[in-house]
Amino acid sequence: MNTELLDLLRSVDTPTVCNAIEVAEGKRGFNRFTRGTMLASDPSAPAMVGYARTAKISALAPPTEPPEVIKARRMDYYRYMSEGPRPALTVVEDIDFPNAIGAFWGEINTAVHKGLGLSGTLTNGVMRDLGDLPDGFPVVAGSIGPSHGYVHVKEIDGPVKIFGLDIHPGELVHADRHGALVVPETVVPDLANAIRKLLDTEQLVLGPAREPGFNFEKFEAAWAAFEKART
């Protein structure tokens, strides 16, 4: 992904990217996005964009595997997160969902992931330490809670499901306070132009709507121009 496209994706929200993907595909029906309301650690932060580094965790009950296995897997997890193409996002499924109670994402762990070169986290699990999370490392999570429970890593580098969205390792993810989506590889070459076209087309309605004296007749003309531009 080139720097120009990366900067553009970071500057727009997920609804814009959802719409732009449909512009690039030439049809409605794009459906690789999260369902339901997610929570953002910093709602004002720019969108996070990156290739998925995936894992699964659990925290409701103590691990049943030997301690040395759990410790080794945790180190394998951090090694895995430190590797791979950049930009990258940590995409972690809490298999306890919808009853997740263990906050894997607090002040220490987010600082570690940021230090390892990750750009943010998408999870259906729990975050905590709001106000103490590092700048420039947004977390979009399923809930907020005070405890880490018995949190431990269960799997690394496999498919995960976050709020109804299946995500595979290496897929390009865009996420913000609205939720997340997976950008299809097929639209990447056309996505920048699609975003710009979408933003320009929207101004055909937004411009007149924000001007003094806007009325139905002006709306009707603006909408006709809008419809013509997007067909």
ABEGO torsion letter per residue (X at the ends): XBAAAAAAAAABBAAAAAAAAAAAAGBBGBABBBBEBBBBABAABBBBBEBBBBBBBBAABBBABBAAAAAAAAAAAAAAAABEBOBBBBBBBBAAOAABABBABBAAAAAAAAAAGBAEBBBABBBBGBGABBBGBBBBBABBBABAEABBBABBGBBBBBGGBBBBBGBBBBBBAAEBBBBBAAAAAAAAAAAAAAAAAAAAAAAAAABBGBBAAAAAAAAAAAAAAAX
